[in-house]
């Protein structure tokens, strides 16, 4: 026989971890709908801190904005570097010298 008291319990444990998780998932989905960009694991973890009461949204948002900006700038830098390398190779020029410890390109 099923204990009716166990069925009436909410979907959270004593520390509220489960409800904090659901709040973080909902926040991630709302951010995705608003920004139309995928949300990072880092953002999910930060929103989990907010849901758990360990930080406020006002504390977390500037950190997330700075992190997203750094990631965007890094992606742009990598794209420029790749385009420059492709331009040199296609033009018949030489690639920049390789860093110490990296293997040479395979012969073609």
TADA-V507917 format. One record per pair of residues at least 12 apart in sequence whose ideal C-beta (glycine too) atoms are under 6 Angstrom apart, sorted by the first residue. I is the first residue (numbers start at 1). J is the second residue. D is the distance in whole Angstrom. If there is no record, write none. Layout:
BEGIN
i:j:d
I:J:D
I:J:D
END
This chain:
BEGIN
i:j:d
20:51:4
20:52:4
23:51:4
24:47:4
24:48:4
24:51:5
27:47:5
28:44:5
42:67:6
43:64:5
46:60:5
46:64:6
END
